[in-house]
Amino acid sequence: MNDQDDNTSHSSIICKQCSKSRRYIIIILIIIIILFIAGIILITLASIKPCFFLKCHPRASGCINRSPFKGQCICDSYTAGNGRAVCDECGITYVQPNARIIGGIDTNEHSWPFAVLIQQKYKRTIMLNDNAYLISTSWMCGGTLINHRTILTAAHCVKKAGDTFDYRTFVFPIVWNQYYSNIESTLEVSVSLHDRRQEVERRIVKVLQVIVHPSYNKRHLLNDIAILKLEDYLQPSATIQFACLPHSLLEVNTTGMVVGFGDTYPGANQGSLILKQVNLTIYPNDFCTNVSPSTIKNWDTQICCGDLNGERDTCQGDSGGGLYIRQNLSNIFHYTVNGIVSYGEQCASPMKPGIYTRISNYIDWIQENSDFDLVEI
């Protein structure tokens, strides 16, 4: 009788232990299932709403869900940066531009701290009459700093493989070679530059990546806009600043400023040694219908701007430079870059204003492609 009681007690203990083990297993399975479901929810949320997991800068205006697992913080209208760690004030200058402008004149030194000089250099060995010759050439354009690592310029300013260049009486295609292996290696950007003769004040920055607008039309210069991403991270200072992007439509009859190192008279092909500026007027679109009439235009993406009297204009070498508009915000003047010098018919011809790329049409594309990290990319 006692043995039977012992067996019964032993069996009871075993059953209790089995019951506890089952409960532990069930609890563990439930936890695993919960974690699995939570993981799926988090992954799905990160895919659909990646901004949910981003902490933006206090001066960021918001976050855009770009693609699965990629969100982008956007700085507000009058700051520039990556929206996450930095949003520095944009469009300010510590030296005021010259107030009196007739035609084009020299700028005050460092009065346009967001204007840059872009030079593209190229050389290659060619065969002529069974003889090898090393030829080299270069051309220049303007550009605008819009944040610590990004420049806006014209797409036609950056020649790529297959494009041609003139050398004396010959035309040659660009082919990557032992001197230049890609488009980025041909480019150098000079920031904080006022006088091209002063090498000491010139800071040269290398280009990490060239992004030409995917709809750029070389024949008609439609969507004539490109982004240069820089190797260096540029800290804002009295001589280096960033122009603000426009967040409103540009009104007709507004006066804008264009700066550049381009020719001061047609056909010079030398450029100006000193950074020059000129004030130009934004005209109704039909004022530019007679400018290169065979070239197709799209006024949703282009601006008609210049001087109908033919006294003020941009010229060769000014392409890619910015059309700047001054705006008053809480008694602080900010400069926005509203246009990019694209093309014209001759230089300073009466009734022949210039054609500019309308930046406000490309804000989303610019923001998406001008993101950067603070660490080396």
TORKOL-4160 file (C-alpha; in steps of 0.2 Angstrom, whole numbers, padded with zeros to 4 digits, m for minus):
377
<pt num="1" X="0000" Y="0000" Z="0000"/>
<pt num="2" X="0014" Y="0012" Z="0004"/>
<pt num="3" X="0023" Y="0007" Z="m0012"/>
<pt num="4" X="0008" Y="0011" Z="m0022"/>
<pt num="5" X="0007" Y="0028" Z="m0013"/>
<pt num="6" X="0025" Y="0032" Z="m0017"/>
<pt num="7" X="0022" Y="0028" Z="m0035"/>
<pt num="8" X="0007" Y="0039" Z="m0036"/>
<pt num="9" X="0016" Y="0053" Z="m0028"/>
<pt num="10" X="0031" Y="0051" Z="m0040"/>
<pt num="11" X="0019" Y="0050" Z="m0055"/>
<pt num="12" X="0011" Y="0066" Z="m0049"/>
<pt num="13" X="0027" Y="0075" Z="m0047"/>
<pt num="14" X="0032" Y="0070" Z="m0065"/>
<pt num="15" X="0016" Y="0076" Z="m0072"/>
<pt num="16" X="0018" Y="0093" Z="m0063"/>
<pt num="17" X="0035" Y="0095" Z="m0070"/>
<pt num="18" X="0029" Y="0090" Z="m0087"/>
<pt num="19" X="0015" Y="0103" Z="m0086"/>
<pt num="20" X="0027" Y="0116" Z="m0081"/>
<pt num="21" X="0039" Y="0112" Z="m0095"/>
<pt num="22" X="0024" Y="0113" Z="m0107"/>
<pt num="23" X="0019" Y="0130" Z="m0100"/>
<pt num="24" X="0037" Y="0136" Z="m0102"/>
<pt num="25" X="0038" Y="0130" Z="m0120"/>
<pt num="26" X="0021" Y="0138" Z="m0124"/>
<pt num="27" X="0027" Y="0154" Z="m0116"/>
<pt num="28" X="0043" Y="0154" Z="m0126"/>
<pt num="29" X="0034" Y="0150" Z="m0142"/>
<pt num="30" X="0021" Y="0165" Z="m0138"/>
<pt num="31" X="0036" Y="0177" Z="m0135"/>
<pt num="32" X="0045" Y="0171" Z="m0151"/>
<pt num="33" X="0029" Y="0173" Z="m0161"/>
<pt num="34" X="0026" Y="0190" Z="m0154"/>
<pt num="35" X="0044" Y="0195" Z="m0158"/>
<pt num="36" X="0042" Y="0188" Z="m0175"/>
<pt num="37" X="0026" Y="0198" Z="m0178"/>
<pt num="38" X="0034" Y="0214" Z="m0171"/>
<pt num="39" X="0049" Y="0211" Z="m0182"/>
<pt num="40" X="0038" Y="0210" Z="m0197"/>
<pt num="41" X="0028" Y="0225" Z="m0192"/>
<pt num="42" X="0044" Y="0235" Z="m0189"/>
<pt num="43" X="0052" Y="0230" Z="m0206"/>
<pt num="44" X="0036" Y="0234" Z="m0215"/>
<pt num="45" X="0035" Y="0251" Z="m0206"/>
<pt num="46" X="0053" Y="0254" Z="m0210"/>
<pt num="47" X="0050" Y="0250" Z="m0228"/>
<pt num="48" X="0034" Y="0260" Z="m0230"/>
<pt num="49" X="0038" Y="0274" Z="m0218"/>
<pt num="50" X="0056" Y="0275" Z="m0215"/>
<pt num="51" X="0054" Y="0293" Z="m0209"/>
<pt num="52" X="0046" Y="0286" Z="m0193"/>
<pt num="53" X="0064" Y="0280" Z="m0188"/>
<pt num="54" X="0073" Y="0296" Z="m0192"/>
<pt num="55" X="0077" Y="0310" Z="m0180"/>
<pt num="56" X="0078" Y="0326" Z="m0190"/>
<pt num="57" X="0086" Y="0342" Z="m0186"/>
<pt num="58" X="0076" Y="0355" Z="m0176"/>
<pt num="59" X="0077" Y="0367" Z="m0191"/>
<pt num="60" X="0071" Y="0353" Z="m0203"/>
<pt num="61" X="0054" Y="0357" Z="m0211"/>
<pt num="62" X="0050" Y="0338" Z="m0212"/>
<pt num="63" X="0054" Y="0321" Z="m0219"/>
<pt num="64" X="0051" Y="0313" Z="m0236"/>
<pt num="65" X="0049" Y="0294" Z="m0238"/>
<pt num="66" X="0059" Y="0292" Z="m0253"/>
<pt num="67" X="0059" Y="0273" Z="m0256"/>
<pt num="68" X="0059" Y="0257" Z="m0245"/>
<pt num="69" X="0070" Y="0260" Z="m0230"/>
<pt num="70" X="0076" Y="0277" Z="m0236"/>
<pt num="71" X="0069" Y="0293" Z="m0228"/>
<pt num="72" X="0076" Y="0310" Z="m0231"/>
<pt num="73" X="0075" Y="0325" Z="m0218"/>
<pt num="74" X="0073" Y="0342" Z="m0227"/>
<pt num="75" X="0080" Y="0358" Z="m0220"/>
<pt num="76" X="0067" Y="0372" Z="m0220"/>
<pt num="77" X="0067" Y="0386" Z="m0233"/>
<pt num="78" X="0081" Y="0397" Z="m0227"/>
<pt num="79" X="0093" Y="0384" Z="m0221"/>
<pt num="80" X="0104" Y="0371" Z="m0230"/>
<pt num="81" X="0111" Y="0354" Z="m0225"/>
<pt num="82" X="0107" Y="0336" Z="m0224"/>
<pt num="83" X="0092" Y="0339" Z="m0213"/>
<pt num="84" X="0098" Y="0326" Z="m0200"/>
<pt num="85" X="0114" Y="0333" Z="m0192"/>
<pt num="86" X="0115" Y="0350" Z="m0199"/>
<pt num="87" X="0104" Y="0364" Z="m0206"/>
<pt num="88" X="0114" Y="0380" Z="m0207"/>
<pt num="89" X="0107" Y="0397" Z="m0213"/>
<pt num="90" X="0108" Y="0399" Z="m0231"/>
<pt num="91" X="0107" Y="0414" Z="m0243"/>
<pt num="92" X="0117" Y="0426" Z="m0232"/>
<pt num="93" X="0132" Y="0437" Z="m0236"/>
<pt num="94" X="0144" Y="0446" Z="m0225"/>
<pt num="95" X="0149" Y="0458" Z="m0238"/>
<pt num="96" X="0135" Y="0467" Z="m0248"/>
<pt num="97" X="0135" Y="0466" Z="m0267"/>
<pt num="98" X="0138" Y="0483" Z="m0276"/>
<pt num="99" X="0122" Y="0493" Z="m0276"/>
<pt num="100" X="0125" Y="0503" Z="m0292"/>
<pt num="101" X="0126" Y="0492" Z="m0307"/>
<pt num="102" X="0127" Y="0498" Z="m0325"/>
<pt num="103" X="0131" Y="0484" Z="m0338"/>
<pt num="104" X="0142" Y="0472" Z="m0329"/>
<pt num="105" X="0155" Y="0477" Z="m0315"/>
<pt num="106" X="0167" Y="0469" Z="m0304"/>
<pt num="107" X="0160" Y="0462" Z="m0288"/>
<pt num="108" X="0165" Y="0467" Z="m0270"/>
<pt num="109" X="0177" Y="0454" Z="m0264"/>
<pt num="110" X="0167" Y="0439" Z="m0256"/>
<pt num="111" X="0150" Y="0447" Z="m0259"/>
<pt num="112" X="0144" Y="0431" Z="m0268"/>
<pt num="113" X="0151" Y="0418" Z="m0256"/>
<pt num="114" X="0140" Y="0404" Z="m0264"/>
<pt num="115" X="0146" Y="0407" Z="m0282"/>
<pt num="116" X="0159" Y="0395" Z="m0288"/>
<pt num="117" X="0170" Y="0393" Z="m0303"/>
<pt num="118" X="0170" Y="0376" Z="m0312"/>
<pt num="119" X="0184" Y="0371" Z="m0323"/>
<pt num="120" X="0185" Y="0355" Z="m0334"/>
<pt num="121" X="0202" Y="0350" Z="m0340"/>
<pt num="122" X="0205" Y="0337" Z="m0353"/>
<pt num="123" X="0220" Y="0330" Z="m0362"/>
<pt num="124" X="0224" Y="0315" Z="m0373"/>
<pt num="125" X="0236" Y="0308" Z="m0386"/>
<pt num="126" X="0230" Y="0309" Z="m0404"/>
<pt num="127" X="0237" Y="0303" Z="m0421"/>
<pt num="128" X="0238" Y="0315" Z="m0435"/>
<pt num="129" X="0247" Y="0309" Z="m0451"/>
<pt num="130" X="0255" Y="0294" Z="m0441"/>
<pt num="131" X="0262" Y="0306" Z="m0428"/>
<pt num="132" X="0257" Y="0306" Z="m0410"/>
<pt num="133" X="0252" Y="0323" Z="m0402"/>
<pt num="134" X="0247" Y="0326" Z="m0384"/>
<pt num="135" X="0234" Y="0339" Z="m0384"/>
<pt num="136" X="0226" Y="0348" Z="m0369"/>
<pt num="137" X="0211" Y="0360" Z="m0367"/>
<pt num="138" X="0200" Y="0367" Z="m0354"/>
<pt num="139" X="0184" Y="0376" Z="m0352"/>
<pt num="140" X="0175" Y="0385" Z="m0338"/>
<pt num="141" X="0157" Y="0387" Z="m0331"/>
<pt num="142" X="0149" Y="0394" Z="m0316"/>
<pt num="143" X="0140" Y="0386" Z="m0302"/>
<pt num="144" X="0131" Y="0388" Z="m0285"/>
<pt num="145" X="0134" Y="0380" Z="m0268"/>
<pt num="146" X="0117" Y="0375" Z="m0261"/>
<pt num="147" X="0124" Y="0365" Z="m0246"/>
<pt num="148" X="0140" Y="0359" Z="m0238"/>
<pt num="149" X="0144" Y="0346" Z="m0252"/>
<pt num="150" X="0133" Y="0351" Z="m0267"/>
<pt num="151" X="0134" Y="0362" Z="m0282"/>
<pt num="152" X="0121" Y="0366" Z="m0295"/>
<pt num="153" X="0126" Y="0370" Z="m0313"/>
<pt num="154" X="0121" Y="0367" Z="m0331"/>
<pt num="155" X="0121" Y="0350" Z="m0338"/>
<pt num="156" X="0129" Y="0356" Z="m0354"/>
<pt num="157" X="0144" Y="0362" Z="m0344"/>
<pt num="158" X="0150" Y="0345" Z="m0340"/>
<pt num="159" X="0156" Y="0335" Z="m0355"/>
<pt num="160" X="0156" Y="0316" Z="m0354"/>
<pt num="161" X="0163" Y="0302" Z="m0364"/>
<pt num="162" X="0158" Y="0304" Z="m0382"/>
<pt num="163" X="0155" Y="0323" Z="m0381"/>
<pt num="164" X="0167" Y="0333" Z="m0392"/>
<pt num="165" X="0178" Y="0348" Z="m0390"/>
<pt num="166" X="0186" Y="0360" Z="m0402"/>
<pt num="167" X="0205" Y="0360" Z="m0403"/>
<pt num="168" X="0211" Y="0373" Z="m0416"/>
<pt num="169" X="0203" Y="0368" Z="m0432"/>
<pt num="170" X="0199" Y="0350" Z="m0427"/>
<pt num="171" X="0185" Y="0342" Z="m0417"/>
<pt num="172" X="0189" Y="0327" Z="m0406"/>
<pt num="173" X="0178" Y="0316" Z="m0395"/>
<pt num="174" X="0182" Y="0314" Z="m0376"/>
<pt num="175" X="0189" Y="0297" Z="m0373"/>
<pt num="176" X="0194" Y="0291" Z="m0355"/>
<pt num="177" X="0212" Y="0288" Z="m0355"/>
<pt num="178" X="0228" Y="0287" Z="m0343"/>
<pt num="179" X="0226" Y="0305" Z="m0339"/>
<pt num="180" X="0208" Y="0306" Z="m0335"/>
<pt num="181" X="0198" Y="0290" Z="m0331"/>
<pt num="182" X="0180" Y="0297" Z="m0329"/>
<pt num="183" X="0171" Y="0314" Z="m0329"/>
<pt num="184" X="0174" Y="0317" Z="m0311"/>
<pt num="185" X="0193" Y="0317" Z="m0313"/>
<pt num="186" X="0192" Y="0331" Z="m0326"/>
<pt num="187" X="0183" Y="0343" Z="m0315"/>
<pt num="188" X="0189" Y="0355" Z="m0301"/>
<pt num="189" X="0179" Y="0368" Z="m0292"/>
<pt num="190" X="0186" Y="0384" Z="m0285"/>
<pt num="191" X="0176" Y="0391" Z="m0270"/>
<pt num="192" X="0179" Y="0408" Z="m0261"/>
<pt num="193" X="0187" Y="0415" Z="m0277"/>
<pt num="194" X="0186" Y="0433" Z="m0282"/>
<pt num="195" X="0202" Y="0436" Z="m0293"/>
<pt num="196" X="0208" Y="0421" Z="m0304"/>
<pt num="197" X="0226" Y="0428" Z="m0303"/>
<pt num="198" X="0226" Y="0426" Z="m0284"/>
<pt num="199" X="0231" Y="0408" Z="m0282"/>
<pt num="200" X="0233" Y="0410" Z="m0263"/>
<pt num="201" X="0214" Y="0414" Z="m0261"/>
<pt num="202" X="0209" Y="0400" Z="m0272"/>
<pt num="203" X="0202" Y="0384" Z="m0263"/>
<pt num="204" X="0201" Y="0370" Z="m0275"/>
<pt num="205" X="0188" Y="0356" Z="m0271"/>
<pt num="206" X="0187" Y="0339" Z="m0281"/>
<pt num="207" X="0171" Y="0332" Z="m0287"/>
<pt num="208" X="0165" Y="0315" Z="m0281"/>
<pt num="209" X="0150" Y="0313" Z="m0292"/>
<pt num="210" X="0142" Y="0321" Z="m0307"/>
<pt num="211" X="0123" Y="0319" Z="m0308"/>
<pt num="212" X="0115" Y="0325" Z="m0324"/>
<pt num="213" X="0096" Y="0327" Z="m0325"/>
<pt num="214" X="0090" Y="0311" Z="m0333"/>
<pt num="215" X="0079" Y="0321" Z="m0345"/>
<pt num="216" X="0093" Y="0332" Z="m0351"/>
<pt num="217" X="0091" Y="0336" Z="m0370"/>
<pt num="218" X="0107" Y="0340" Z="m0377"/>
<pt num="219" X="0100" Y="0346" Z="m0394"/>
<pt num="220" X="0087" Y="0359" Z="m0386"/>
<pt num="221" X="0096" Y="0361" Z="m0369"/>
<pt num="222" X="0080" Y="0356" Z="m0360"/>
<pt num="223" X="0082" Y="0351" Z="m0342"/>
<pt num="224" X="0099" Y="0359" Z="m0343"/>
<pt num="225" X="0104" Y="0356" Z="m0325"/>
<pt num="226" X="0117" Y="0345" Z="m0316"/>
<pt num="227" X="0123" Y="0342" Z="m0298"/>
<pt num="228" X="0141" Y="0341" Z="m0293"/>
<pt num="229" X="0144" Y="0332" Z="m0276"/>
<pt num="230" X="0160" Y="0337" Z="m0268"/>
<pt num="231" X="0173" Y="0326" Z="m0259"/>
<pt num="232" X="0176" Y="0340" Z="m0246"/>
<pt num="233" X="0163" Y="0345" Z="m0233"/>
<pt num="234" X="0163" Y="0364" Z="m0234"/>
<pt num="235" X="0160" Y="0373" Z="m0217"/>
<pt num="236" X="0151" Y="0390" Z="m0219"/>
<pt num="237" X="0161" Y="0405" Z="m0216"/>
<pt num="238" X="0162" Y="0424" Z="m0221"/>
<pt num="239" X="0169" Y="0418" Z="m0238"/>
<pt num="240" X="0159" Y="0402" Z="m0241"/>
<pt num="241" X="0140" Y="0401" Z="m0240"/>
<pt num="242" X="0126" Y="0392" Z="m0248"/>
<pt num="243" X="0112" Y="0399" Z="m0258"/>
<pt num="244" X="0094" Y="0395" Z="m0253"/>
<pt num="245" X="0083" Y="0385" Z="m0265"/>
<pt num="246" X="0067" Y="0394" Z="m0271"/>
<pt num="247" X="0050" Y="0389" Z="m0263"/>
<pt num="248" X="0039" Y="0400" Z="m0273"/>
<pt num="249" X="0036" Y="0405" Z="m0292"/>
<pt num="250" X="0047" Y="0418" Z="m0299"/>
<pt num="251" X="0037" Y="0434" Z="m0304"/>
<pt num="252" X="0038" Y="0443" Z="m0320"/>
<pt num="253" X="0048" Y="0460" Z="m0320"/>
<pt num="254" X="0058" Y="0454" Z="m0304"/>
<pt num="255" X="0076" Y="0460" Z="m0305"/>
<pt num="256" X="0089" Y="0446" Z="m0302"/>
<pt num="257" X="0108" Y="0446" Z="m0301"/>
<pt num="258" X="0119" Y="0435" Z="m0311"/>
<pt num="259" X="0138" Y="0433" Z="m0307"/>
<pt num="260" X="0152" Y="0425" Z="m0316"/>
<pt num="261" X="0169" Y="0425" Z="m0324"/>
<pt num="262" X="0163" Y="0424" Z="m0342"/>
<pt num="263" X="0168" Y="0435" Z="m0357"/>
<pt num="264" X="0165" Y="0453" Z="m0355"/>
<pt num="265" X="0162" Y="0455" Z="m0374"/>
<pt num="266" X="0157" Y="0443" Z="m0387"/>
<pt num="267" X="0171" Y="0432" Z="m0395"/>
<pt num="268" X="0184" Y="0436" Z="m0382"/>
<pt num="269" X="0186" Y="0418" Z="m0376"/>
<pt num="270" X="0196" Y="0423" Z="m0362"/>
<pt num="271" X="0184" Y="0426" Z="m0347"/>
<pt num="272" X="0185" Y="0439" Z="m0334"/>
<pt num="273" X="0199" Y="0439" Z="m0321"/>
<pt num="274" X="0188" Y="0447" Z="m0308"/>
<pt num="275" X="0171" Y="0440" Z="m0303"/>
<pt num="276" X="0158" Y="0451" Z="m0311"/>
<pt num="277" X="0140" Y="0454" Z="m0308"/>
<pt num="278" X="0125" Y="0461" Z="m0318"/>
<pt num="279" X="0107" Y="0464" Z="m0314"/>
<pt num="280" X="0094" Y="0457" Z="m0326"/>
<pt num="281" X="0075" Y="0457" Z="m0328"/>
<pt num="282" X="0064" Y="0442" Z="m0328"/>
<pt num="283" X="0053" Y="0444" Z="m0344"/>
<pt num="284" X="0036" Y="0436" Z="m0349"/>
<pt num="285" X="0040" Y="0420" Z="m0359"/>
<pt num="286" X="0035" Y="0427" Z="m0376"/>
<pt num="287" X="0049" Y="0439" Z="m0375"/>
<pt num="288" X="0061" Y="0425" Z="m0378"/>
<pt num="289" X="0052" Y="0416" Z="m0393"/>
<pt num="290" X="0064" Y="0424" Z="m0405"/>
<pt num="291" X="0079" Y="0418" Z="m0396"/>
<pt num="292" X="0086" Y="0403" Z="m0406"/>
<pt num="293" X="0068" Y="0400" Z="m0413"/>
<pt num="294" X="0072" Y="0383" Z="m0420"/>
<pt num="295" X="0076" Y="0377" Z="m0402"/>
<pt num="296" X="0061" Y="0370" Z="m0393"/>
<pt num="297" X="0057" Y="0378" Z="m0376"/>
<pt num="298" X="0047" Y="0373" Z="m0361"/>
<pt num="299" X="0042" Y="0388" Z="m0350"/>
<pt num="300" X="0038" Y="0377" Z="m0336"/>
<pt num="301" X="0056" Y="0373" Z="m0334"/>
<pt num="302" X="0064" Y="0388" Z="m0342"/>
<pt num="303" X="0065" Y="0407" Z="m0338"/>
<pt num="304" X="0066" Y="0422" Z="m0350"/>
<pt num="305" X="0079" Y="0434" Z="m0342"/>
<pt num="306" X="0090" Y="0448" Z="m0348"/>
<pt num="307" X="0090" Y="0466" Z="m0355"/>
<pt num="308" X="0079" Y="0470" Z="m0370"/>
<pt num="309" X="0091" Y="0485" Z="m0374"/>
<pt num="310" X="0106" Y="0473" Z="m0376"/>
<pt num="311" X="0116" Y="0483" Z="m0363"/>
<pt num="312" X="0118" Y="0469" Z="m0350"/>
<pt num="313" X="0119" Y="0450" Z="m0352"/>
<pt num="314" X="0129" Y="0435" Z="m0348"/>
<pt num="315" X="0142" Y="0428" Z="m0361"/>
<pt num="316" X="0153" Y="0413" Z="m0364"/>
<pt num="317" X="0160" Y="0406" Z="m0348"/>
<pt num="318" X="0145" Y="0411" Z="m0337"/>
<pt num="319" X="0135" Y="0396" Z="m0341"/>
<pt num="320" X="0130" Y="0386" Z="m0326"/>
<pt num="321" X="0130" Y="0402" Z="m0315"/>
<pt num="322" X="0116" Y="0406" Z="m0304"/>
<pt num="323" X="0102" Y="0419" Z="m0306"/>
<pt num="324" X="0100" Y="0426" Z="m0288"/>
<pt num="325" X="0085" Y="0434" Z="m0280"/>
<pt num="326" X="0086" Y="0444" Z="m0264"/>
<pt num="327" X="0072" Y="0441" Z="m0252"/>
<pt num="328" X="0068" Y="0449" Z="m0235"/>
<pt num="329" X="0063" Y="0437" Z="m0221"/>
<pt num="330" X="0061" Y="0445" Z="m0204"/>
<pt num="331" X="0072" Y="0459" Z="m0209"/>
<pt num="332" X="0086" Y="0448" Z="m0214"/>
<pt num="333" X="0090" Y="0447" Z="m0233"/>
<pt num="334" X="0092" Y="0430" Z="m0240"/>
<pt num="335" X="0098" Y="0426" Z="m0258"/>
<pt num="336" X="0089" Y="0412" Z="m0267"/>
<pt num="337" X="0096" Y="0404" Z="m0283"/>
<pt num="338" X="0081" Y="0404" Z="m0295"/>
<pt num="339" X="0089" Y="0401" Z="m0312"/>
<pt num="340" X="0104" Y="0393" Z="m0320"/>
<pt num="341" X="0112" Y="0402" Z="m0335"/>
<pt num="342" X="0108" Y="0390" Z="m0350"/>
<pt num="343" X="0110" Y="0398" Z="m0367"/>
<pt num="344" X="0107" Y="0414" Z="m0377"/>
<pt num="345" X="0109" Y="0420" Z="m0395"/>
<pt num="346" X="0126" Y="0430" Z="m0396"/>
<pt num="347" X="0129" Y="0441" Z="m0380"/>
<pt num="348" X="0120" Y="0457" Z="m0376"/>
<pt num="349" X="0110" Y="0458" Z="m0392"/>
<pt num="350" X="0094" Y="0469" Z="m0392"/>
<pt num="351" X="0078" Y="0460" Z="m0390"/>
<pt num="352" X="0087" Y="0444" Z="m0386"/>
<pt num="353" X="0086" Y="0440" Z="m0368"/>
<pt num="354" X="0094" Y="0424" Z="m0361"/>
<pt num="355" X="0086" Y="0407" Z="m0357"/>
<pt num="356" X="0089" Y="0400" Z="m0339"/>
<pt num="357" X="0084" Y="0384" Z="m0331"/>
<pt num="358" X="0070" Y="0386" Z="m0319"/>
<pt num="359" X="0076" Y="0379" Z="m0303"/>
<pt num="360" X="0059" Y="0379" Z="m0294"/>
<pt num="361" X="0053" Y="0365" Z="m0306"/>
<pt num="362" X="0067" Y="0353" Z="m0300"/>
<pt num="363" X="0066" Y="0355" Z="m0281"/>
<pt num="364" X="0062" Y="0337" Z="m0277"/>
<pt num="365" X="0075" Y="0330" Z="m0289"/>
<pt num="366" X="0088" Y="0342" Z="m0281"/>
<pt num="367" X="0084" Y="0338" Z="m0263"/>
<pt num="368" X="0084" Y="0319" Z="m0267"/>
<pt num="369" X="0101" Y="0320" Z="m0275"/>
<pt num="370" X="0110" Y="0333" Z="m0264"/>
<pt num="371" X="0109" Y="0323" Z="m0248"/>
<pt num="372" X="0125" Y="0319" Z="m0239"/>
<pt num="373" X="0133" Y="0311" Z="m0224"/>
<pt num="374" X="0145" Y="0321" Z="m0212"/>
<pt num="375" X="0157" Y="0306" Z="m0213"/>
<pt num="376" X="0167" Y="0304" Z="m0229"/>
<pt num="377" X="0156" Y="0297" Z="m0243"/>
